[in-house]
Structures are given as C-alpha cells and as structure tokens.
Amino acid sequence: MRKVLAFISACVVLSGIAFVTVSPIEWRPNDIFGVNEDRALAFAILGGLFTAAYPRRWRLVALGSIGIACGLEVMQLLSETRHAQVEDALVKSAGAVAGIGLALLCREIWFTLNARRHRDVRKAAERNLPGIGAVFFDPSDGLLRLRFTN
C-alpha cells in the first residue's frame, strides 16, 4: 500500500511539475525560494517519491528523473514565453539525484533501526522461551511469526 501511495503521489508531483514547467511564465506560483531552489526541491521530491515506490530500481529512477528534467526543458521550446537552458536541466537533475539519495538514506536508517528491534525481540524470546528458533514481527501485516526448533 505504501508503494502504491508513493507512486500516485509521484505522478501527481510530476504532473504539477510538467504543468508549471510548460505553462506561461506568469502562471508560475510565487513563493519564498528562488527559481533554482524551486526546481531542485521539486525534483528532489519527485525523485524521493519514485524511489519510495521503487526502492530496488533507484538507478532506473535516477535515469528516468534526469530524462524527465531534460525532456521538460526541451518542451519549453514549444512555448513562446519560455526558454530552455542546459543549466536548468542540470539543477533539476541534481535535485532529483539528491532526493533519490535522501530516500535511500532514510530507507537504510529505517531498516537498521528495525533490524536492531527484531534482534532484541529474538534474543528475549531465546532467553525466555526455549524451543523457539526464531521470532519475526512483520510491521506491514502486524503478525508475529515464530519458528520452533523441533
């Protein structure tokens, strides 16, 4: 369910980025950040969400994000009020790669913390319940699984 939600969120963010990138310049929303920070942050969010949806395919997500950044810059050539620049594509690509890296780091921290918790549960079960070979709690379905030695 988390992967589906991350994918849908990434598609919504992508459609918003595409709209803002290709639409006339006066339609761009005003905020407190500069233009390059907006670009980098938007693509960092996009890369992070696609990485959350497909964590094992982060290389493909990186290539796709860079391709999307370059493709949107080329699409700006179709608009008379917009201009495509290589620097903009590089900022967008760097933001996407940073978002992917941050998502992978968060995932690694999550698994490290959960592994420590599972290891502590397993040791406690071995001390208190002889005959149990392994204990595993799966947070996705909320089930505690026991493996007996016999």
Salt bridges, closest charged atoms under 4 A:
GLU73 OE2 - LYS92 NZ 2.66
ASP88 OD1 - ARG39 NH1 3.01
ASP138 OD2 - ARG145 NH1 3.86
ASP141 OD2 - ARG145 NH2 2.92
